[in-house]
Amino acid sequence: MNMNKVIRSFFIIFLLSASAFSFGQEKKHNYANTPDDMVPYGRFQKAYINFFDTPQPFTGAGREKPEPKDLKEVRIGFLGPLDSTALVPQGKMMLKGCELAIEQANQEGGYKGIPFKLMVHNDYGQWGAAANKVVEMYDEGVWAFLGSIDDINTHVALRATLKLEIPMVNSGDPDPTLCETRIPWMIHVISDDRQSCYALAEYIYKVKKHKRVAVMRVDNRYGRVGVKEFREAARRLDHPIVLEIRFLDGDTVFTKQIQRIKDVNPDAVLLWGNAEETARIVNELRASGVNVPIYGSDRMVNPIFLKIAGKNAEGIVTTCQYNPTADNPKLKKFRKEFYDRFGEEPDVFAAHAYDGMNIIIAAIRKAGLNRYKIRDVLTDLKTFQGYEGVTGKIIFDDAWNDIGSIYMAKIQNGDFIFFPSPLDTLISNK
Amino acid sequence: MYGATDYDAIKKAAGDMPVYGHWKSFTTENGLPADKAYCVRIDGDRVLVGTNHGLAVYEDGKWTNYTTKDGLGHNGVLAIDVSQLTGDVWLGTLGGLTRWSGGSFYTFTQLNSGMPNDVIYSVICDGKDVWVATGGGAGHYDTYKDQWEIYMERNAPMHEPWTYGVCAGDGKIWIAAWGGGVIEYNTKTKKFRDYTDPDEQMELDVFPDDGVVHDITTGVSYADGILWVATYFGVNRYDGVHWKTYFDKDSGLLSNFNNFNRAVGPVVYFCTDKGLSTFNGKTWISYQRNENNTGGKVLITNGPKLTDRVKTTSYNVHTSLSHNFVLGVDANEKEIWIATSHGVSRGERIK
């Protein structure tokens, strides 16, 4: 009898401690930290299958390949817009971030005394050229590559990457579907538009209490895929957007679109596009008497936007993938070194490329010269989980997407003021 | 010892499904130009294998290799098809579409033809027509007229010009459009229609059997009136009216990550990252190599979907695939060939 009591007591203690342990575990968040009220079909139906609950392993051969001998340089690829596209300024910044990382790594001895060499390729975006460029990098023998910015070209490159089995780090394309292709050869070191959209939806609908938002976006993949999550979040929050209207890169007159915006009488406008066009839209909106609050996408965080929009930019709130004014010693050091090297301030593309290239370099140093082992290190969700870069802490989810903090940027007195997004509070309260 | 092969028991459990065994594998040690094989095609008495170091041809028990020095567009050969009309071999390479005809090679590229892109993921011959899925859209080459047509987001219902697979049958062409589901082209009416994931979400599938499982499609193959679709998220069967979806969690499919598929008659072969799965709509038979020896397992699931009544039975076999990361497959009445991440394998059909 006494023995039974002892056993029963042990059993109860075991159950209690097991429960306590399980309660003490970190709660698994929704995919991509989606707020509960923005989960697709969340109100109606549990999904039959969730695809990104665990990382996709790469089970192919290749890890057994020996490291080559007598190499004179360790090649790392770069794919970015450097000529003949609207994204050249961003591409050049991305390249400079990479160059700085490579130069510093070589000052520290390269890879076992062998210098790293950046193999630079222009992503000019015509007829799937990015695929051909990845083949060129494969033929050149790069161990990994960083790129690109344009959504379409990056997808094209990613697909070729899978066939060629070259590790890829993306630091400049916020397309959320990149990681959702489930190709286990790429990591994303920049917050994507899914995070931007959730942050904007939280801010616009919950913090600012808007109800009738009109969206004006660029008519390309950046605009279409970029606003998708916002459009769906708005619907799930019971405030479906009242208008989604498009413009083209390079447009300078927006009269027809703005008339349609006036016709639907929104209480806020969300713009999604590059800095120059969105700044002109802001000017035309204000000139035509549309004085509701304006919100925008990350690419508006750009001196060009401030210059063109001038006073009309005051009060506009956007997202930004990092806080360039953060009190981060690494960031301060990077900004100084970048300025010393190039004579200009780094932008978001330079900073993220610097982090991305440093991650590639660290992965090569850890794994050795074997693409499969480099991939393994990049994707193990340990080596670089919580990586403290110049852009802040990088947190990867199971799809290797960066779900670390995203920031809001408000224009005040002609400059961007950065502050935490409401998503951070939401996640930390969970 | 990992168990005796009892093909009688396997055959009995397999029912109508073909069973393959007595596997023999080939790597660089046996004459292949590279261990990594992307694709394989049976062409009469010979077998064509696309590797990342050239084309390998197996004939009379010997391998003969061809590279860019012989005229290939690139040594990375991703896809192969043979024209039933002319016997020409069409090779989708990383550097253009190479035609092997009359003993000589000729390569179509973006610069010398109307082809959309030089990275050819898939090629299929449909009578006089050759179709390719490329990094810059789908291409159609009319060999009689010597003319190219390009299909991309501007003239077809694709979101973007990304194509990954192509197949033909019953007057239609199906394109696995990366990010755009499946595109169907009617060669008579010249009209398109698309099939996309009804829930429109990349991260989940709300309901199975409601359409293409995911918009990222990796392969399409049509035979016996059935369209089979491969994705990295599961696979589909489409009979023209109903879509059925199969996942590793509810069927005999070895993995949701499918590199390629090919249908031959009533049977479809799915190349997964965990082995080869075959299926005829009723019975699954999968082949998986053991981790620590050259033997393997044959897994039979008698029932399209797993339920409490349907279970998978595992049989140990002495020989198996060269590697479980399967990239290509072809089969006929006598044999099956598979291309893997590390070598190619030939399986004999067990009678």
Contacts between the chains, C-beta under 8 A, distances in Angstrom:
chain1	res1	chain2	res2	distance
A	31	B	203	4.9
A	31	B	204	7.6
A	32	B	203	7.3
A	40	B	199	7.2
A	40	B	201	4.8
A	40	B	203	7.7
A	40	B	204	6.6
A	40	B	206	7.6
A	41	B	199	7.1
A	41	B	201	7.8
A	41	B	206	5.3
A	45	B	206	5.7
A	45	B	207	7.7
A	47	B	204	3.9
A	47	B	205	6.4
A	47	B	206	5.3
A	48	B	204	7.9
A	48	B	205	5.3
A	48	B	206	6.4
A	48	B	207	6.0
A	48	B	208	5.2
A	49	B	204	6.5
A	49	B	205	5.0
A	49	B	208	7.7
A	49	B	234	7.6
A	49	B	247	6.0
A	49	B	249	7.1
A	50	B	203	6.5
A	50	B	204	4.9
A	51	B	202	7.7
A	51	B	203	5.7
A	51	B	204	6.3
A	51	B	205	7.5
A	51	B	214	7.7
A	51	B	233	5.5
A	51	B	256	7.8
A	52	B	203	5.5
A	56	B	232	7.4
A	56	B	257	6.4
A	57	B	273	7.6
A	58	B	273	7.6
A	59	B	273	4.6
A	59	B	274	6.4
A	59	B	324	6.3
A	59	B	325	5.1
A	59	B	341	8.0
A	60	B	273	7.1
A	60	B	323	7.6
A	60	B	325	3.9
A	60	B	341	3.8
A	60	B	342	7.9
A	61	B	35	6.9
A	61	B	36	7.2
A	61	B	323	5.6
A	61	B	325	6.5
A	61	B	340	7.8
A	61	B	341	4.2
A	61	B	342	3.7
A	62	B	36	7.7
A	62	B	341	7.1
A	127	B	110	6.2
A	127	B	116	6.1
A	127	B	117	5.7
A	127	B	136	4.4
A	127	B	137	7.9
A	128	B	116	6.7
A	128	B	117	3.8
A	128	B	119	7.0
A	128	B	134	6.5
A	128	B	135	3.7
A	128	B	136	2.7
A	128	B	137	7.1
A	128	B	161	6.4
A	128	B	162	7.9
A	129	B	117	7.9
A	129	B	136	7.8
A	130	B	135	7.5
A	131	B	117	5.9
A	131	B	118	7.4
A	131	B	119	4.0
A	131	B	134	7.8
A	131	B	135	3.0
A	131	B	136	7.1
A	132	B	110	8.0
A	132	B	117	7.1
A	132	B	118	5.2
A	132	B	119	6.5
A	132	B	135	7.4
A	135	B	74	7.0
A	135	B	76	7.3
A	135	B	94	4.7
A	135	B	95	6.7
A	135	B	118	7.5
A	135	B	119	6.3
A	138	B	76	7.7
A	138	B	94	7.6
A	152	B	160	5.5
A	152	B	161	7.6
A	152	B	162	8.0
A	155	B	160	6.8
A	155	B	162	6.2
A	155	B	178	7.3
A	155	B	179	6.9
A	156	B	135	5.2
A	156	B	136	7.4
A	156	B	162	6.5
A	159	B	121	7.9
A	159	B	135	6.7
A	159	B	162	6.6
A	159	B	164	7.0
A	159	B	178	6.0
A	160	B	94	7.9
A	160	B	119	5.7
A	160	B	135	6.2
A	163	B	38	7.3
A	163	B	76	7.5
A	163	B	78	6.3
A	163	B	94	7.6
A	163	B	119	8.0
A	163	B	121	7.4
A	164	B	76	7.3
A	164	B	94	7.6
A	176	B	202	7.7
A	177	B	179	6.9
A	177	B	202	5.7
A	180	B	202	3.8
A	180	B	203	6.2
A	180	B	216	7.6
A	181	B	178	7.7
A	181	B	179	7.9
A	181	B	216	5.2
A	181	B	232	7.2
A	182	B	216	7.0
A	182	B	232	4.3
A	182	B	233	6.8
A	182	B	257	7.1
A	183	B	232	7.6
A	221	B	159	7.7
A	221	B	160	6.5
A	224	B	159	7.9
A	399	B	203	8.0
